[in-house]
Amino acid sequence: MGLLAECLSRIDALGGAAYLESSNPANDRRYASVGFVPRDRLVLTSGQVVTTMWRPQQG
């Protein structure tokens, strides 16, 4: 999560929002804890589920 925190710090300094795709449902709570909100779930042809997440502009 250190790399994500560093990236989010830079994004926040620029006044931007952030998007990510989570391919591991076990990580969704971690992303939610730093402000990401699930947007959609994509089911790939392999059956793997990918959750798209959005973090609105902070501050």
Phi, psi and omega per residue, in radians:
M1 nan -0.231 3.137
G2 -1.072 -0.764 3.132
L3 -1.134 -0.724 3.110
L4 -1.096 -0.756 3.131
A5 -1.050 -0.729 3.121
E6 -1.110 -0.776 3.133
C7 -1.117 -0.762 -3.139
L8 -1.134 -0.607 3.090
S9 -1.074 -0.750 3.118
R10 -1.175 -0.726 3.121
I11 -1.099 -0.753 3.125
D12 -1.085 -0.689 3.141
A13 -1.112 -0.520 3.115
L14 -1.542 -0.121 3.141
G15 1.336 0.510 -3.093
G16 -1.787 3.041 3.039
A17 -1.826 2.999 -3.106
A18 -2.393 2.611 3.134
Y19 -2.270 2.503 3.004
L20 -2.595 2.864 3.055
E21 -2.115 2.186 -3.125
S22 -1.857 2.097 3.125
S23 -1.716 0.028 3.128
N24 -2.205 1.853 -3.110
P25 -0.974 -0.438 3.125
A26 -1.128 -0.377 -3.125
N27 -1.586 -0.203 -3.059
D28 -1.007 -0.675 3.123
R29 -1.148 -0.649 3.112
R30 -1.084 -0.781 -3.134
Y31 -1.171 -0.660 3.095
A32 -1.092 -0.579 -3.104
S33 -1.180 -0.288 3.091
V34 -1.941 0.309 2.976
G35 1.841 -0.022 3.124
F36 -1.361 2.489 3.133
V37 -2.105 2.273 3.101
P38 -1.062 2.398 3.131
R39 -1.922 -0.793 -3.048
D40 -2.712 2.850 3.038
R41 -2.164 2.209 3.124
L42 -1.876 2.334 3.069
V43 -1.865 2.012 -3.129
L44 -1.334 2.863 -3.130
T45 -1.051 -0.412 3.102
S46 -1.344 -0.196 -3.088
G47 1.694 -0.199 3.121
Q48 -1.166 2.426 3.124
V49 -1.747 2.288 3.086
V50 -2.064 2.212 3.112
T51 -1.727 2.165 3.039
T52 -1.537 2.425 -3.064
M53 -2.358 2.560 -3.107
W54 -2.226 2.427 3.047
R55 -2.123 1.924 -3.120
P56 -1.083 2.840 3.071
Q57 -0.932 2.364 -3.109
Q58 -1.739 2.477 3.029
G59 1.215 nan nan
